[in-house]
Amino acid sequence: MRAHHLSLLGLLLWVTPPPAPLTAQVRPGIEVLLADSSQLIAGKRVALLTNQTGADRRGRRDVDLLFAARGATPAVLLQIPQHDPSQLQVLFSPEHGFQGAEDRPGLPDTTDSATGLPIYNLYTGARPSRFSPLDSIDVVLIDLQDVGVRYYTYPSTAVLLMREAARRGKKVVVLDRPNPIDGLTVQGNLRAAPGSLDDGGLDFLPLPMRHGMTLGEILRLANDVYAIHADLTIVPAAGWRRGMAYHATGLPWVKPSPNMPDLESALHYAGTCLFEATNLSVGRGTTFAFQVIGASWLNPQAVLRRMRAVNRGKRNGLTGVEITTTTFTPHRPTDGKYDDVKLPGIQLRVTDRRRYNPARLGVALLAAVRAVHPDSFRFRATRFDQLAAGPELREAIAAARTPEEIWRTWEAPLARFRTTRAKYLLY
């Protein structure tokens, strides 16, 4: 949808020479909003849920782009029609804080130093006081870069905010972004039960480990699943195609969280994140988190031999990825595992993203590590069951079921999810 006039901010950007030529094929939702759909926020009091990932192609923050139009008057000097600008009034942040630099719970509310706007951190818990600023605004904007995996908390935070906005009759607008690990692939086990919003908190959403959806599409699904009935609008990422590799979008990689350093880590995350709930390191405290697993007691060569023996000749999670032994040393890891200890480990590198199934690989690795090290390997059961959508996966591994047996239990639920998911896709 294209507005019949230039927004004030759009004109100001037009008369200012761009800092660098753009090569990106994809325009994120914030750019589409300001160029084509500014009527959604014109004259409105606005709240924004975002962090460091909420930026345009040149790296300019949503906050600055939106705040620039607050009561600005240069349009009069430029002799163009004066349109009622939006009024950005309050900011919300998800896990890791507004700068995306924190890896701990209980972050305090703070203020954006550039604009003076208050920032309310929603990861401290969904207490009613967290959402009271919604009472004085008209529109909630949401702009976060998800990584395409169920365990990421940003969609859950966005759902809670959408629920609170709907309760107050406020419009919700999602500024969509690409799914960086692609919008086609659906893999892993499925969390079938939606969980509850009524206790003021939310675990993970009813999605597979790898869901192949954008944040906007997830919120469309959640709006129905939780019967939120929000007045929801998605501003799409223009030019994005579902099978597009992230490097083809031309968009820069902005670390969505402290331990998601690059796309390689995101591609492995659906599988290696499960090891967070064990007594192995996933490389926190290194520059390649989620690309490795390791422990002081691990025999990587024996684990790889076990994996290859069990899975030889089968369609499995070992395709599209190079698996090698390595050593690494976590430095001040935020999970507290093996600080400054040189660890024997296993390293992963994607060789064919279209054939790679990180969810299957994660299960194959878990089964092999437990088989080789039954006296050393430990689950952190409560956390593992939270990640794995229940105790079934942990119990199957503990019972020495083969990876292939476990994978087969995923097939029917995934087929049903694909049918449901199709109703909410936008691209």
C-alpha positions as CSV (number, residue, x, y, z in Angstrom):
1,M,0.0,0.0,0.0
2,R,1.5,3.4,-1.0
3,A,0.6,6.6,0.6
4,H,-0.4,9.5,-1.7
5,H,2.1,11.8,-0.1
6,L,5.7,11.8,1.1
7,S,6.1,11.5,4.8
8,L,8.1,14.3,6.4
9,L,10.9,11.9,7.3
10,G,10.9,10.5,3.8
11,L,11.5,13.9,2.3
12,L,14.2,14.8,4.8
13,L,16.0,11.6,4.0
14,W,15.6,12.3,0.2
15,V,17.2,15.7,0.4
16,T,20.1,14.4,2.5
17,P,22.7,12.6,0.4
18,P,22.9,8.9,1.4
19,P,26.0,7.9,3.3
20,A,26.7,4.9,1.1
21,P,25.2,3.2,-2.0
22,L,22.7,0.4,-1.1
23,T,23.1,-3.1,-2.5
24,A,20.4,-4.8,-0.5
25,Q,17.6,-6.4,-2.4
26,V,15.4,-6.5,0.7
27,R,13.9,-3.5,2.5
28,P,13.0,-4.3,6.1
29,G,9.6,-3.4,7.4
30,I,10.8,-0.1,9.0
31,E,11.7,1.2,5.6
32,V,8.5,0.1,4.0
33,L,6.5,1.7,6.8
34,L,8.2,5.1,6.4
35,A,8.2,5.1,2.6
36,D,4.9,3.5,1.8
37,S,2.7,3.1,4.9
38,S,3.3,6.1,7.1
39,Q,-0.4,6.6,7.5
40,L,-0.4,3.7,10.0
41,I,1.3,5.9,12.5
42,A,0.6,9.4,11.4
43,G,-0.8,11.5,14.2
44,K,-0.5,8.5,16.6
45,R,1.2,8.1,19.9
46,V,3.6,5.2,19.4
47,A,5.3,2.6,21.6
48,L,8.1,0.5,20.0
49,L,9.4,-3.0,21.0
50,T,12.9,-3.3,19.6
51,N,16.6,-3.7,20.2
52,Q,19.8,-3.2,18.2
53,T,18.3,-5.3,15.3
54,G,15.6,-2.7,14.7
55,A,17.4,-0.7,12.0
56,D,17.2,0.1,8.3
57,R,19.7,-1.1,5.6
58,R,22.2,1.6,6.5
59,G,22.1,0.7,10.2
60,R,20.0,3.7,11.3
61,R,17.9,2.8,14.3
62,D,14.2,2.7,14.2
63,V,14.2,4.9,17.3
64,D,16.1,7.6,15.6
65,L,14.1,7.4,12.3
66,L,10.8,7.6,14.2
67,F,11.9,10.1,16.8
68,A,13.2,12.5,14.0
69,A,9.6,13.1,13.0
70,R,8.4,14.1,16.5
71,G,6.9,17.5,16.0
72,A,9.5,18.4,13.4
73,T,8.8,21.5,11.3
74,P,11.4,21.8,8.5
75,A,8.6,20.8,6.0
76,V,7.3,24.4,6.3
77,L,10.6,25.7,5.2
78,L,10.7,23.3,2.3
79,Q,7.2,24.4,1.2
80,I,5.6,21.0,1.2
81,P,2.4,20.0,2.9
82,Q,2.8,19.5,6.6
83,H,1.6,16.1,7.7
84,D,0.8,15.2,11.3
85,P,3.9,13.2,12.4
86,S,3.8,10.3,14.8
87,Q,4.8,10.7,18.4
88,L,7.2,8.0,19.6
89,Q,6.7,8.1,23.3
90,V,7.9,4.8,24.9
91,L,10.3,1.9,24.2
92,F,10.2,-1.7,25.2
93,S,13.1,-4.2,25.0
94,P,13.2,-8.0,25.0
95,E,15.7,-10.5,26.4
96,H,19.3,-9.1,26.3
97,G,18.1,-5.6,26.7
98,F,17.8,-2.6,24.3
99,Q,21.4,-2.8,23.1
100,G,21.3,-6.6,22.9
101,A,24.5,-6.8,25.0
102,E,23.2,-8.4,28.3
103,D,23.0,-12.1,28.9
104,R,21.3,-12.2,32.3
105,P,17.8,-11.9,33.7
106,G,16.4,-9.1,35.7
107,L,17.5,-6.2,33.6
108,P,16.3,-2.9,34.9
109,D,14.2,-0.3,33.1
110,T,16.4,2.5,31.7
111,T,16.4,5.5,29.3
112,D,17.7,5.8,25.7
113,S,20.5,8.3,26.0
114,A,20.0,9.6,22.4
115,T,16.3,10.4,22.7
116,G,15.6,10.5,26.4
117,L,12.8,8.0,25.9
118,P,12.0,5.5,28.7
119,I,12.8,1.8,28.0
120,Y,10.8,-0.9,29.8
121,N,12.5,-4.3,29.8
122,L,9.9,-7.0,29.2
123,Y,12.2,-9.9,30.0
124,T,12.1,-9.0,33.7
125,G,8.7,-10.7,33.7
126,A,5.2,-9.9,32.4
127,R,4.0,-8.0,35.5
128,P,1.2,-5.6,34.9
129,S,3.4,-2.6,35.7
130,R,5.6,-3.5,32.7
131,F,2.7,-2.7,30.4
132,S,1.1,0.3,32.0
133,P,2.7,2.7,29.5
134,L,0.4,1.2,26.9
135,D,-2.5,3.1,28.4
136,S,-1.2,6.4,27.0
137,I,-0.3,5.3,23.4
138,D,-2.3,4.5,20.3
139,V,-0.1,2.1,18.3
140,V,2.4,-0.6,19.3
141,L,5.2,-1.1,16.8
142,I,7.3,-4.3,17.0
143,D,10.6,-4.7,15.2
144,L,12.9,-7.6,16.2
145,Q,15.1,-9.9,14.3
146,D,14.1,-13.5,15.1
147,V,16.5,-16.3,14.2
148,G,13.9,-18.9,13.0
149,V,14.1,-21.3,16.0
150,R,11.5,-22.1,18.6
151,Y,13.9,-21.5,21.6
152,Y,14.4,-17.8,20.8
153,T,12.4,-15.7,23.2
154,Y,11.7,-12.6,21.1
155,P,8.5,-14.0,19.5
156,S,7.1,-14.9,23.0
157,T,7.8,-11.4,24.3
158,A,6.1,-9.9,21.2
159,V,3.0,-12.1,21.8
160,L,2.8,-11.0,25.4
161,L,3.0,-7.3,24.3
162,M,0.4,-8.0,21.6
163,R,-2.0,-9.5,24.2
164,E,-1.7,-6.5,26.5
165,A,-2.1,-4.1,23.6
166,A,-5.3,-5.9,22.5
167,R,-6.7,-5.8,26.0
168,R,-6.4,-2.0,25.8
169,G,-7.8,-1.7,22.3
170,K,-4.4,-0.6,20.8
171,K,-3.4,-1.4,17.2
172,V,-0.3,-3.6,16.7
173,V,2.0,-3.1,13.7
174,V,4.8,-5.6,13.1
175,L,7.8,-4.3,11.0
176,D,8.7,-7.6,9.5
177,R,12.2,-9.0,8.7
178,P,13.4,-12.1,6.9
179,N,13.8,-15.4,8.6
180,P,17.6,-15.6,8.4
181,I,17.8,-19.4,8.1
182,D,15.1,-19.4,5.4
183,G,11.3,-19.3,5.2
184,L,10.8,-22.8,3.7
185,T,12.4,-25.3,6.1
186,V,10.3,-26.9,8.9
187,Q,12.3,-29.3,11.1
188,G,12.4,-30.9,14.6
189,N,9.8,-31.8,17.1
190,L,6.7,-29.7,17.7
191,R,5.4,-28.1,20.8
192,A,1.8,-28.9,20.3
193,A,0.3,-27.3,23.4
194,P,0.2,-23.5,23.2
195,G,0.9,-22.9,26.9
196,S,-0.8,-20.2,28.9
197,L,-0.7,-16.4,28.8
198,D,-2.8,-16.1,31.9
199,D,0.0,-16.5,34.5
200,G,1.7,-13.4,33.2
201,G,4.5,-15.4,31.5
202,L,5.1,-17.5,28.5
203,D,7.4,-20.4,27.7
204,F,8.0,-21.0,24.0
205,L,5.4,-20.9,21.3
206,P,3.6,-23.9,19.7
207,L,6.2,-24.2,16.9
208,P,8.7,-26.8,15.7
209,M,12.4,-26.4,16.5
210,R,12.8,-24.8,13.1
211,H,9.6,-23.2,11.9
212,G,10.4,-21.4,8.6
213,M,8.3,-18.3,9.5
214,T,8.9,-14.6,10.0
215,L,8.1,-12.8,13.2
216,G,5.0,-11.2,11.5
217,E,3.8,-14.6,10.4
218,I,4.3,-16.1,13.9
219,L,2.3,-13.3,15.5
220,R,-0.5,-13.9,13.0
221,L,-0.6,-17.5,14.1
222,A,-0.4,-16.7,17.8
223,N,-3.2,-14.1,17.4
224,D,-5.4,-17.0,16.5
225,V,-4.0,-19.8,18.7
226,Y,-4.3,-17.7,21.8
227,A,-7.5,-16.0,20.7
228,I,-5.9,-12.6,21.4
229,H,-8.1,-10.8,18.8
230,A,-5.5,-8.0,18.3
231,D,-5.9,-5.4,15.6
232,L,-2.8,-6.6,13.9
233,T,-1.1,-5.3,10.8
234,I,2.1,-6.7,9.2
235,V,4.4,-4.4,7.2
236,P,6.3,-6.8,5.1
237,A,10.0,-7.0,4.3
238,A,9.9,-5.9,0.7
239,G,11.7,-8.1,-1.8
240,W,12.2,-11.1,0.4
241,R,11.6,-14.6,-0.9
242,R,11.1,-17.6,1.3
243,G,14.0,-19.6,0.1
244,M,16.4,-16.7,0.0
245,A,19.8,-17.2,1.7
246,Y,20.4,-14.4,4.1
247,H,23.5,-13.2,2.3
248,A,21.4,-12.7,-0.8
249,T,19.2,-10.2,1.0
250,G,22.0,-7.7,1.1
251,L,21.1,-6.9,4.7
252,P,24.0,-6.7,7.2
253,W,24.1,-9.3,10.0
254,V,23.4,-7.6,13.3
255,K,24.0,-9.9,16.3
256,P,20.5,-10.5,17.5
257,S,21.9,-11.6,20.9
258,P,25.3,-11.7,22.5
259,N,26.0,-15.4,21.6
260,M,24.6,-15.3,18.1
261,P,27.7,-13.9,16.4
262,D,26.9,-14.8,12.8
263,L,24.7,-16.8,10.4
264,E,26.7,-19.9,10.9
265,S,25.7,-20.0,14.6
266,A,22.1,-19.4,13.7
267,L,22.1,-22.3,11.3
268,H,23.2,-24.7,14.0
269,Y,21.2,-23.3,16.8
270,A,18.1,-25.5,16.4
271,G,20.3,-28.5,17.3
272,T,23.1,-27.3,19.5
273,C,20.9,-25.2,21.7
274,L,19.7,-28.4,23.3
275,F,23.1,-28.8,24.8
276,E,22.5,-25.7,26.9
277,A,20.5,-28.0,29.1
278,T,23.3,-30.5,29.6
279,N,26.7,-30.4,31.2
280,L,28.5,-29.6,27.9
281,S,29.5,-26.2,26.7
282,V,28.1,-24.8,23.5
283,G,30.9,-22.3,23.1
284,R,29.6,-19.4,25.1
285,G,32.6,-17.3,25.9
286,T,34.0,-17.8,22.4
287,T,33.4,-16.1,19.0
288,F,31.7,-19.2,17.6
289,A,28.9,-20.1,20.1
290,F,26.6,-22.8,19.0
291,Q,29.0,-24.0,16.4
292,V,30.8,-26.3,18.9
293,I,30.1,-28.6,21.8
294,G,32.6,-29.7,24.4
295,A,33.4,-30.8,27.9
296,S,36.5,-31.6,29.9
297,W,35.6,-35.3,29.9
298,L,34.5,-35.5,26.2
299,N,36.2,-38.0,23.8
300,P,35.3,-36.3,20.5
301,Q,36.8,-39.1,18.3
302,A,34.8,-41.8,20.1
303,V,31.6,-39.7,19.8
304,L,32.1,-39.2,16.0
305,R,32.8,-42.9,15.5
306,R,29.6,-43.8,17.4
307,M,27.5,-41.4,15.3
308,R,28.9,-42.7,12.0
309,A,28.4,-46.3,13.0
310,V,24.8,-45.8,14.1
311,N,23.8,-43.6,11.2
312,R,25.8,-45.2,8.3
313,G,23.9,-45.5,5.1
314,K,20.7,-43.8,6.5
315,R,19.0,-40.6,5.6
316,N,20.0,-38.6,8.7
317,G,21.2,-35.4,10.2
318,L,24.7,-35.8,9.1
319,T,24.3,-34.5,5.5
320,G,25.0,-30.9,4.6
321,V,27.4,-30.4,7.5
322,E,31.1,-31.0,8.2
323,I,31.7,-32.5,11.6
324,T,35.3,-32.3,13.0
325,T,37.1,-32.6,16.3
326,T,38.5,-29.4,17.8
327,T,39.6,-27.8,21.1
328,F,38.3,-24.5,22.4
329,T,38.6,-22.4,25.6
330,P,35.5,-20.5,26.9
331,H,36.4,-17.1,28.5
332,R,34.0,-15.8,31.1
333,P,31.1,-17.8,29.6
334,T,27.7,-16.5,30.7
335,D,26.5,-20.1,31.3
336,G,29.3,-20.6,33.8
337,K,30.6,-23.7,32.1
338,Y,34.4,-24.4,32.0
339,D,35.7,-20.9,32.3
340,D,39.2,-20.7,30.9
341,V,39.4,-24.5,30.6
342,K,40.7,-25.9,27.3
343,L,38.1,-28.3,26.1
344,P,38.1,-31.2,23.7
345,G,35.1,-30.6,21.4
346,I,33.2,-31.2,18.2
347,Q,32.9,-28.4,15.6
348,L,30.2,-28.0,13.0
349,R,30.3,-26.2,9.7
350,V,27.4,-26.0,7.2
351,T,28.4,-27.2,3.7
352,D,24.9,-27.3,2.2
353,R,22.2,-25.4,4.0
354,R,19.4,-26.9,1.9
355,R,20.3,-30.5,2.9
356,Y,21.3,-29.7,6.5
357,N,18.9,-30.7,9.4
358,P,20.3,-29.3,12.6
359,A,17.5,-30.6,14.7
360,R,18.3,-34.2,13.6
361,L,22.0,-33.6,14.1
362,G,21.4,-32.3,17.6
363,V,19.6,-35.5,18.5
364,A,22.3,-37.7,16.9
365,L,25.0,-35.9,18.9
366,L,23.0,-36.2,22.2
367,A,22.5,-39.9,21.7
368,A,26.2,-40.5,20.8
369,V,27.6,-38.4,23.7
370,R,25.3,-40.3,26.2
371,A,26.3,-43.7,24.7
372,V,30.0,-43.0,24.9
373,H,29.9,-41.2,28.3
374,P,27.0,-42.7,30.3
375,D,28.7,-41.9,33.6
376,S,29.7,-38.3,32.7
377,F,26.9,-36.9,30.6
378,R,24.1,-35.2,32.5
379,F,20.8,-33.5,31.5
380,R,19.5,-30.5,33.3
381,A,16.1,-32.0,33.1
382,T,13.8,-29.1,33.8
383,R,15.5,-26.8,31.3
384,F,15.9,-29.5,28.7
385,D,12.2,-30.4,28.8
386,Q,11.4,-26.7,28.4
387,L,13.6,-26.5,25.3
388,A,12.5,-29.9,23.9
389,A,8.7,-29.2,24.4
390,G,8.3,-31.9,27.1
391,P,10.2,-34.9,28.6
392,E,9.7,-37.2,25.6
393,L,13.0,-36.4,23.9
394,R,15.0,-36.6,27.1
395,E,13.4,-39.9,28.0
396,A,13.9,-41.4,24.6
397,I,17.6,-40.6,24.7
398,A,17.9,-41.9,28.2
399,A,16.3,-45.1,27.0
400,A,18.9,-45.4,24.2
401,R,16.4,-45.2,21.4
402,T,18.1,-44.6,18.1
403,P,18.1,-41.1,16.5
404,E,16.1,-42.6,13.6
405,E,13.4,-43.9,15.9
406,I,13.1,-40.4,17.5
407,W,13.0,-38.6,14.2
408,R,10.1,-40.8,13.0
409,T,7.9,-39.6,15.8
410,W,8.3,-36.0,14.5
411,E,6.9,-36.7,11.0
412,A,3.1,-36.7,11.6
413,P,3.1,-33.6,13.8
414,L,5.3,-31.7,11.4
415,A,2.9,-32.6,8.5
416,R,0.0,-31.2,10.5
417,F,1.9,-28.1,11.4
418,R,2.8,-27.4,7.8
419,T,-0.9,-27.4,7.0
420,T,-1.7,-25.0,9.8
421,R,1.3,-22.8,9.0
422,A,0.2,-22.3,5.4
423,K,-2.7,-20.1,6.5
424,Y,-0.4,-17.5,8.1
425,L,2.3,-17.2,5.4
426,L,2.7,-13.8,3.8
427,Y,5.5,-14.2,1.2
